[in-house]
Amino acid sequence: MSGSGGMDTRSGAGSSAAQRPRLSEDAVCAFEKDAKVALLATLDADGNPHLSLITSLQARTPGELMFGQFSEGLSKQHLREDPRAGFLVMSQDRRIWRGGARWTRAAKHGSEYELYNHKPMFRYNAYFGIHTVHYLDLVTLRDEEKLRVWPFVRGLVSTALLRHLAGGDSGARVLTPWAERHIGGARTLKFLAYAGRDGFPAIVPLLPCVPAGSRRLIVATSVHCDELSALPAGAACAVFALNLEMESVLVRGRWQAPRRRLGLQAAALDIDWVYNSMPPSHGVIYPPTDLAPVAESASRTVGRHS
């Protein structure tokens, strides 16, 4: 694999098992480690991208991925409704693999189930043991990438300068103050997901972006410029923000095409949806939902005390 980040042209959604791309032995070993960032992108019923941290994601074979489920989140529901997925794995030395996969099945027993539940991370955890293993066929695979430091630094400088020109909030607050600080934090990693032309969600790694108020993100295009510039205005995009303490938040909104200001080029994401992606209580934060009283039938109440 090279570091160009180009798509492997041998792959495709309709490829046979013999034609599907295969991970190198080095990549398989990197995927096996627990100390990594592993993300899975899925699509909801409306085709909007969703991003989840799946640290248990690893290769079952060079052409098949798997992950263990221990919490309930939207990504697993999405896979059962639309099996198309995108994945990204970043090792501790900042090597990056990403591509597309297709969910095929789930199992609640078997050798992989035993493998996950004997790992130290899950073996002694009474509350978060693996209860289901999911399997995905590898469909597309990009060349291995490495973090490009200087374009990333230029992007951070650009967003820091341009955020002050984006204007203030003109409506109700979308991001909470915590989420705004979290996304703008220097130690927070950001990843963007979008639906690709092949219908599979794709993930852009290590995105330089900062909030401009609570309703918009400013995104530098100095990293992965060709990929980001090809996104059409109005496209639904999701940004997953994760720090080293494993705190995270997911936002989604509409992409605004890159513009050049002060000699710097940056795009924007107008946020219309915010999701708490941290277990154990995943859920939508914005738009807010009305609280409904929980009613219990009289028959169940009588039966409980009889």
Contacts in CASP RR format, 6 or more apart in sequence:
PFRMAT RR
TARGET T0000
AUTHOR 0000-0000-0000
METHOD contacts of the structure
MODEL  1
MSGSGGMDTRSGAGSSAAQRPRLSEDAVCAFEKDAKVALLATLDADGNPH
LSLITSLQARTPGELMFGQFSEGLSKQHLREDPRAGFLVMSQDRRIWRGG
ARWTRAAKHGSEYELYNHKPMFRYNAYFGIHTVHYLDLVTLRDEEKLRVW
PFVRGLVSTALLRHLAGGDSGARVLTPWAERHIGGARTLKFLAYAGRDGF
PAIVPLLPCVPAGSRRLIVATSVHCDELSALPAGAACAVFALNLEMESVL
VRGRWQAPRRRLGLQAAALDIDWVYNSMPPSHGVIYPPTDLAPVAESASR
TVGRHS
1 24 0 8 1.000
1 27 0 8 1.000
1 143 0 8 1.000
1 144 0 8 1.000
2 143 0 8 1.000
2 144 0 8 1.000
3 143 0 8 1.000
3 144 0 8 1.000
3 145 0 8 1.000
3 146 0 8 1.000
4 143 0 8 1.000
5 142 0 8 1.000
5 143 0 8 1.000
5 144 0 8 1.000
5 145 0 8 1.000
6 142 0 8 1.000
6 143 0 8 1.000
7 140 0 8 1.000
7 142 0 8 1.000
8 21 0 8 1.000
8 140 0 8 1.000
8 141 0 8 1.000
8 142 0 8 1.000
8 143 0 8 1.000
10 19 0 8 1.000
10 21 0 8 1.000
11 19 0 8 1.000
11 20 0 8 1.000
11 21 0 8 1.000
11 138 0 8 1.000
11 139 0 8 1.000
11 140 0 8 1.000
11 141 0 8 1.000
12 19 0 8 1.000
12 20 0 8 1.000
12 139 0 8 1.000
12 140 0 8 1.000
12 198 0 8 1.000
13 84 0 8 1.000
13 102 0 8 1.000
13 139 0 8 1.000
13 140 0 8 1.000
13 198 0 8 1.000
13 199 0 8 1.000
13 200 0 8 1.000
14 139 0 8 1.000
15 139 0 8 1.000
17 137 0 8 1.000
20 63 0 8 1.000
20 137 0 8 1.000
20 138 0 8 1.000
20 139 0 8 1.000
21 63 0 8 1.000
21 138 0 8 1.000
21 139 0 8 1.000
21 140 0 8 1.000
21 141 0 8 1.000
22 62 0 8 1.000
22 63 0 8 1.000
22 138 0 8 1.000
22 141 0 8 1.000
23 31 0 8 1.000
23 59 0 8 1.000
23 62 0 8 1.000
23 63 0 8 1.000
23 97 0 8 1.000
23 138 0 8 1.000
23 141 0 8 1.000
24 62 0 8 1.000
24 144 0 8 1.000
25 62 0 8 1.000
27 59 0 8 1.000
27 89 0 8 1.000
27 97 0 8 1.000
27 144 0 8 1.000
28 59 0 8 1.000
28 62 0 8 1.000
30 36 0 8 1.000
30 89 0 8 1.000
30 91 0 8 1.000
30 95 0 8 1.000
30 97 0 8 1.000
31 38 0 8 1.000
31 57 0 8 1.000
31 58 0 8 1.000
31 59 0 8 1.000
31 65 0 8 1.000
31 89 0 8 1.000
31 97 0 8 1.000
32 58 0 8 1.000
32 59 0 8 1.000
33 91 0 8 1.000
33 92 0 8 1.000
34 55 0 8 1.000
34 56 0 8 1.000
34 119 0 8 1.000
34 121 0 8 1.000
35 92 0 8 1.000
36 55 0 8 1.000
36 89 0 8 1.000
36 90 0 8 1.000
36 91 0 8 1.000
36 92 0 8 1.000
37 53 0 8 1.000
37 55 0 8 1.000
37 88 0 8 1.000
37 89 0 8 1.000
37 90 0 8 1.000
37 189 0 8 1.000
37 242 0 8 1.000
38 53 0 8 1.000
38 54 0 8 1.000
38 55 0 8 1.000
38 56 0 8 1.000
38 57 0 8 1.000
38 58 0 8 1.000
38 67 0 8 1.000
38 87 0 8 1.000
38 88 0 8 1.000
38 89 0 8 1.000
38 90 0 8 1.000
39 51 0 8 1.000
39 52 0 8 1.000
39 53 0 8 1.000
39 54 0 8 1.000
39 87 0 8 1.000
39 88 0 8 1.000
39 89 0 8 1.000
39 191 0 8 1.000
39 203 0 8 1.000
39 240 0 8 1.000
40 51 0 8 1.000
40 52 0 8 1.000
40 54 0 8 1.000
40 57 0 8 1.000
40 67 0 8 1.000
40 75 0 8 1.000
40 85 0 8 1.000
40 86 0 8 1.000
40 87 0 8 1.000
41 49 0 8 1.000
41 50 0 8 1.000
41 51 0 8 1.000
41 52 0 8 1.000
41 85 0 8 1.000
41 86 0 8 1.000
41 87 0 8 1.000
41 88 0 8 1.000
41 193 0 8 1.000
41 201 0 8 1.000
41 202 0 8 1.000
41 203 0 8 1.000
41 238 0 8 1.000
42 49 0 8 1.000
42 50 0 8 1.000
42 52 0 8 1.000
42 74 0 8 1.000
42 75 0 8 1.000
42 78 0 8 1.000
42 79 0 8 1.000
42 82 0 8 1.000
42 84 0 8 1.000
42 85 0 8 1.000
42 86 0 8 1.000
42 201 0 8 1.000
43 49 0 8 1.000
43 50 0 8 1.000
43 78 0 8 1.000
43 82 0 8 1.000
43 84 0 8 1.000
43 195 0 8 1.000
43 201 0 8 1.000
44 50 0 8 1.000
44 74 0 8 1.000
44 78 0 8 1.000
45 81 0 8 1.000
45 82 0 8 1.000
47 82 0 8 1.000
47 195 0 8 1.000
47 236 0 8 1.000
48 195 0 8 1.000
48 236 0 8 1.000
48 238 0 8 1.000
48 252 0 8 1.000
48 273 0 8 1.000
49 193 0 8 1.000
49 194 0 8 1.000
49 195 0 8 1.000
49 201 0 8 1.000
49 236 0 8 1.000
49 237 0 8 1.000
49 238 0 8 1.000
49 252 0 8 1.000
50 74 0 8 1.000
50 75 0 8 1.000
50 78 0 8 1.000
50 193 0 8 1.000
50 201 0 8 1.000
50 238 0 8 1.000
50 250 0 8 1.000
50 252 0 8 1.000
50 275 0 8 1.000
51 191 0 8 1.000
51 193 0 8 1.000
51 203 0 8 1.000
51 238 0 8 1.000
51 239 0 8 1.000
51 240 0 8 1.000
51 250 0 8 1.000
51 277 0 8 1.000
52 73 0 8 1.000
52 74 0 8 1.000
52 75 0 8 1.000
52 240 0 8 1.000
52 277 0 8 1.000
53 240 0 8 1.000
53 242 0 8 1.000
53 246 0 8 1.000
53 248 0 8 1.000
53 277 0 8 1.000
54 67 0 8 1.000
54 68 0 8 1.000
54 75 0 8 1.000
55 121 0 8 1.000
56 67 0 8 1.000
56 68 0 8 1.000
56 70 0 8 1.000
56 116 0 8 1.000
56 130 0 8 1.000
57 65 0 8 1.000
57 66 0 8 1.000
57 67 0 8 1.000
57 87 0 8 1.000
57 89 0 8 1.000
58 65 0 8 1.000
58 66 0 8 1.000
58 67 0 8 1.000
59 65 0 8 1.000
59 66 0 8 1.000
60 66 0 8 1.000
60 112 0 8 1.000
60 135 0 8 1.000
62 138 0 8 1.000
63 137 0 8 1.000
63 138 0 8 1.000
64 135 0 8 1.000
64 136 0 8 1.000
64 137 0 8 1.000
64 138 0 8 1.000
65 87 0 8 1.000
65 101 0 8 1.000
65 135 0 8 1.000
65 136 0 8 1.000
65 137 0 8 1.000
65 138 0 8 1.000
66 112 0 8 1.000
66 133 0 8 1.000
66 134 0 8 1.000
66 135 0 8 1.000
66 136 0 8 1.000
67 133 0 8 1.000
67 134 0 8 1.000
68 116 0 8 1.000
68 130 0 8 1.000
68 132 0 8 1.000
68 133 0 8 1.000
68 134 0 8 1.000
69 76 0 8 1.000
69 106 0 8 1.000
69 130 0 8 1.000
69 131 0 8 1.000
69 132 0 8 1.000
69 133 0 8 1.000
69 134 0 8 1.000
70 122 0 8 1.000
70 125 0 8 1.000
70 128 0 8 1.000
70 129 0 8 1.000
70 130 0 8 1.000
70 131 0 8 1.000
70 279 0 8 1.000
71 128 0 8 1.000
71 279 0 8 1.000
71 280 0 8 1.000
71 282 0 8 1.000
72 282 0 8 1.000
73 282 0 8 1.000
74 275 0 8 1.000
74 282 0 8 1.000
76 132 0 8 1.000
76 134 0 8 1.000
79 85 0 8 1.000
79 103 0 8 1.000
79 134 0 8 1.000
80 103 0 8 1.000
83 102 0 8 1.000
83 103 0 8 1.000
83 104 0 8 1.000
83 136 0 8 1.000
84 100 0 8 1.000
84 102 0 8 1.000
84 103 0 8 1.000
84 199 0 8 1.000
84 200 0 8 1.000
84 201 0 8 1.000
85 100 0 8 1.000
85 101 0 8 1.000
85 102 0 8 1.000
85 103 0 8 1.000
85 136 0 8 1.000
85 200 0 8 1.000
85 201 0 8 1.000
86 98 0 8 1.000
86 99 0 8 1.000
86 100 0 8 1.000
86 101 0 8 1.000
86 193 0 8 1.000
86 200 0 8 1.000
86 201 0 8 1.000
86 202 0 8 1.000
86 203 0 8 1.000
87 98 0 8 1.000
87 99 0 8 1.000
87 100 0 8 1.000
87 101 0 8 1.000
87 136 0 8 1.000
87 203 0 8 1.000
88 96 0 8 1.000
88 97 0 8 1.000
88 98 0 8 1.000
88 99 0 8 1.000
88 191 0 8 1.000
88 203 0 8 1.000
88 205 0 8 1.000
89 96 0 8 1.000
89 97 0 8 1.000
89 98 0 8 1.000
90 96 0 8 1.000
90 205 0 8 1.000
90 206 0 8 1.000
94 146 0 8 1.000
94 147 0 8 1.000
95 144 0 8 1.000
95 145 0 8 1.000
95 146 0 8 1.000
96 144 0 8 1.000
96 145 0 8 1.000
96 146 0 8 1.000
96 147 0 8 1.000
96 205 0 8 1.000
96 206 0 8 1.000
97 141 0 8 1.000
97 142 0 8 1.000
97 144 0 8 1.000
97 145 0 8 1.000
98 142 0 8 1.000
98 145 0 8 1.000
98 202 0 8 1.000
98 203 0 8 1.000
98 205 0 8 1.000
99 138 0 8 1.000
99 139 0 8 1.000
99 140 0 8 1.000
99 141 0 8 1.000
99 142 0 8 1.000
99 200 0 8 1.000
99 202 0 8 1.000
99 203 0 8 1.000
100 138 0 8 1.000
100 139 0 8 1.000
100 140 0 8 1.000
100 141 0 8 1.000
100 200 0 8 1.000
100 201 0 8 1.000
100 202 0 8 1.000
101 136 0 8 1.000
101 137 0 8 1.000
101 138 0 8 1.000
101 139 0 8 1.000
102 136 0 8 1.000
102 137 0 8 1.000
102 139 0 8 1.000
103 134 0 8 1.000
103 135 0 8 1.000
103 136 0 8 1.000
104 135 0 8 1.000
104 136 0 8 1.000
104 137 0 8 1.000
105 134 0 8 1.000
105 135 0 8 1.000
106 132 0 8 1.000
106 133 0 8 1.000
106 134 0 8 1.000
106 135 0 8 1.000
107 113 0 8 1.000
107 132 0 8 1.000
107 133 0 8 1.000
107 135 0 8 1.000
108 131 0 8 1.000
108 132 0 8 1.000
108 133 0 8 1.000
110 133 0 8 1.000
112 133 0 8 1.000
113 130 0 8 1.000
113 133 0 8 1.000
116 122 0 8 1.000
116 130 0 8 1.000
116 133 0 8 1.000
117 123 0 8 1.000
117 129 0 8 1.000
117 130 0 8 1.000
122 128 0 8 1.000
122 129 0 8 1.000
122 130 0 8 1.000
127 280 0 8 1.000
128 279 0 8 1.000
128 280 0 8 1.000
139 200 0 8 1.000
140 198 0 8 1.000
140 200 0 8 1.000
145 205 0 8 1.000
147 206 0 8 1.000
148 223 0 8 1.000
151 222 0 8 1.000
151 223 0 8 1.000
152 206 0 8 1.000
152 208 0 8 1.000
152 222 0 8 1.000
152 223 0 8 1.000
154 208 0 8 1.000
154 220 0 8 1.000
154 222 0 8 1.000
155 208 0 8 1.000
155 220 0 8 1.000
155 222 0 8 1.000
155 223 0 8 1.000
155 266 0 8 1.000
156 208 0 8 1.000
156 220 0 8 1.000
158 208 0 8 1.000
158 220 0 8 1.000
158 222 0 8 1.000
158 264 0 8 1.000
158 265 0 8 1.000
158 266 0 8 1.000
159 208 0 8 1.000
159 209 0 8 1.000
159 210 0 8 1.000
159 218 0 8 1.000
159 219 0 8 1.000
159 220 0 8 1.000
159 266 0 8 1.000
160 210 0 8 1.000
161 262 0 8 1.000
161 264 0 8 1.000
162 212 0 8 1.000
162 218 0 8 1.000
162 261 0 8 1.000
162 262 0 8 1.000
162 264 0 8 1.000
162 266 0 8 1.000
163 210 0 8 1.000
163 211 0 8 1.000
163 212 0 8 1.000
163 218 0 8 1.000
164 212 0 8 1.000
165 261 0 8 1.000
165 262 0 8 1.000
166 212 0 8 1.000
166 213 0 8 1.000
166 216 0 8 1.000
166 218 0 8 1.000
166 268 0 8 1.000
167 212 0 8 1.000
167 213 0 8 1.000
168 212 0 8 1.000
168 213 0 8 1.000
169 213 0 8 1.000
169 214 0 8 1.000
169 215 0 8 1.000
170 215 0 8 1.000
171 215 0 8 1.000
173 214 0 8 1.000
173 215 0 8 1.000
174 214 0 8 1.000
174 215 0 8 1.000
174 271 0 8 1.000
174 272 0 8 1.000
174 274 0 8 1.000
174 286 0 8 1.000
175 183 0 8 1.000
175 211 0 8 1.000
175 213 0 8 1.000
175 214 0 8 1.000
175 215 0 8 1.000
175 251 0 8 1.000
175 271 0 8 1.000
175 274 0 8 1.000
175 286 0 8 1.000
176 214 0 8 1.000
176 274 0 8 1.000
176 285 0 8 1.000
179 249 0 8 1.000
179 251 0 8 1.000
179 274 0 8 1.000
179 285 0 8 1.000
180 211 0 8 1.000
180 213 0 8 1.000
180 214 0 8 1.000
182 188 0 8 1.000
182 241 0 8 1.000
182 243 0 8 1.000
182 247 0 8 1.000
182 249 0 8 1.000
183 190 0 8 1.000
183 209 0 8 1.000
183 210 0 8 1.000
183 211 0 8 1.000
183 217 0 8 1.000
183 239 0 8 1.000
183 241 0 8 1.000
183 249 0 8 1.000
183 251 0 8 1.000
184 210 0 8 1.000
184 211 0 8 1.000
184 241 0 8 1.000
185 210 0 8 1.000
185 243 0 8 1.000
187 243 0 8 1.000
187 244 0 8 1.000
188 241 0 8 1.000
188 242 0 8 1.000
188 243 0 8 1.000
189 206 0 8 1.000
189 241 0 8 1.000
189 242 0 8 1.000
189 243 0 8 1.000
190 206 0 8 1.000
190 207 0 8 1.000
190 208 0 8 1.000
190 209 0 8 1.000
190 239 0 8 1.000
190 240 0 8 1.000
190 241 0 8 1.000
190 242 0 8 1.000
191 203 0 8 1.000
191 204 0 8 1.000
191 205 0 8 1.000
191 206 0 8 1.000
191 207 0 8 1.000
191 239 0 8 1.000
191 240 0 8 1.000
191 242 0 8 1.000
192 203 0 8 1.000
192 204 0 8 1.000
192 207 0 8 1.000
192 209 0 8 1.000
192 219 0 8 1.000
192 228 0 8 1.000
192 237 0 8 1.000
192 238 0 8 1.000
192 239 0 8 1.000
192 240 0 8 1.000
193 201 0 8 1.000
193 202 0 8 1.000
193 203 0 8 1.000
193 204 0 8 1.000
193 237 0 8 1.000
193 238 0 8 1.000
193 239 0 8 1.000
193 240 0 8 1.000
194 201 0 8 1.000
194 202 0 8 1.000
194 204 0 8 1.000
194 231 0 8 1.000
194 235 0 8 1.000
194 236 0 8 1.000
194 237 0 8 1.000
194 238 0 8 1.000
194 255 0 8 1.000
195 201 0 8 1.000
195 202 0 8 1.000
195 235 0 8 1.000
195 236 0 8 1.000
196 202 0 8 1.000
202 227 0 8 1.000
204 224 0 8 1.000
204 227 0 8 1.000
204 228 0 8 1.000
205 224 0 8 1.000
206 223 0 8 1.000
207 219 0 8 1.000
207 220 0 8 1.000
207 223 0 8 1.000
207 224 0 8 1.000
207 239 0 8 1.000
208 219 0 8 1.000
208 220 0 8 1.000
208 222 0 8 1.000
208 223 0 8 1.000
209 217 0 8 1.000
209 218 0 8 1.000
209 219 0 8 1.000
209 220 0 8 1.000
209 239 0 8 1.000
209 269 0 8 1.000
210 217 0 8 1.000
210 218 0 8 1.000
211 217 0 8 1.000
211 218 0 8 1.000
212 218 0 8 1.000
212 268 0 8 1.000
214 271 0 8 1.000
215 270 0 8 1.000
215 271 0 8 1.000
216 268 0 8 1.000
216 269 0 8 1.000
216 270 0 8 1.000
216 271 0 8 1.000
217 239 0 8 1.000
217 251 0 8 1.000
217 268 0 8 1.000
217 269 0 8 1.000
217 271 0 8 1.000
218 266 0 8 1.000
218 267 0 8 1.000
218 268 0 8 1.000
219 228 0 8 1.000
219 266 0 8 1.000
219 267 0 8 1.000
219 268 0 8 1.000
219 269 0 8 1.000
220 264 0 8 1.000
220 265 0 8 1.000
220 266 0 8 1.000
221 228 0 8 1.000
221 229 0 8 1.000
221 258 0 8 1.000
221 265 0 8 1.000
221 266 0 8 1.000
221 267 0 8 1.000
222 265 0 8 1.000
228 258 0 8 1.000
228 267 0 8 1.000
229 257 0 8 1.000
229 258 0 8 1.000
231 237 0 8 1.000
231 255 0 8 1.000
231 257 0 8 1.000
231 267 0 8 1.000
232 255 0 8 1.000
232 257 0 8 1.000
233 255 0 8 1.000
233 256 0 8 1.000
233 257 0 8 1.000
234 254 0 8 1.000
234 255 0 8 1.000
234 256 0 8 1.000
235 254 0 8 1.000
235 255 0 8 1.000
236 252 0 8 1.000
236 253 0 8 1.000
236 254 0 8 1.000
236 255 0 8 1.000
237 252 0 8 1.000
237 253 0 8 1.000
237 254 0 8 1.000
237 255 0 8 1.000
237 269 0 8 1.000
238 250 0 8 1.000
238 251 0 8 1.000
238 252 0 8 1.000
238 253 0 8 1.000
239 250 0 8 1.000
239 251 0 8 1.000
239 252 0 8 1.000
239 269 0 8 1.000
240 248 0 8 1.000
240 249 0 8 1.000
240 250 0 8 1.000
240 277 0 8 1.000
241 248 0 8 1.000
241 249 0 8 1.000
241 250 0 8 1.000
241 251 0 8 1.000
242 248 0 8 1.000
246 278 0 8 1.000
247 278 0 8 1.000
248 277 0 8 1.000
248 278 0 8 1.000
249 274 0 8 1.000
249 275 0 8 1.000
249 276 0 8 1.000
249 277 0 8 1.000
249 278 0 8 1.000
249 285 0 8 1.000
250 274 0 8 1.000
250 275 0 8 1.000
250 276 0 8 1.000
250 277 0 8 1.000
251 269 0 8 1.000
251 271 0 8 1.000
251 273 0 8 1.000
251 274 0 8 1.000
251 275 0 8 1.000
252 271 0 8 1.000
252 272 0 8 1.000
252 273 0 8 1.000
252 274 0 8 1.000
252 275 0 8 1.000
253 269 0 8 1.000
253 270 0 8 1.000
253 271 0 8 1.000
253 272 0 8 1.000
253 273 0 8 1.000
254 269 0 8 1.000
254 270 0 8 1.000
254 272 0 8 1.000
255 267 0 8 1.000
255 268 0 8 1.000
255 269 0 8 1.000
256 267 0 8 1.000
256 268 0 8 1.000
256 269 0 8 1.000
256 270 0 8 1.000
257 267 0 8 1.000
258 265 0 8 1.000
258 266 0 8 1.000
258 267 0 8 1.000
259 265 0 8 1.000
259 266 0 8 1.000
259 267 0 8 1.000
271 286 0 8 1.000
272 287 0 8 1.000
273 284 0 8 1.000
273 286 0 8 1.000
273 287 0 8 1.000
274 284 0 8 1.000
274 285 0 8 1.000
274 286 0 8 1.000
275 282 0 8 1.000
275 283 0 8 1.000
275 284 0 8 1.000
275 285 0 8 1.000
276 282 0 8 1.000
276 283 0 8 1.000
276 284 0 8 1.000
276 285 0 8 1.000
END
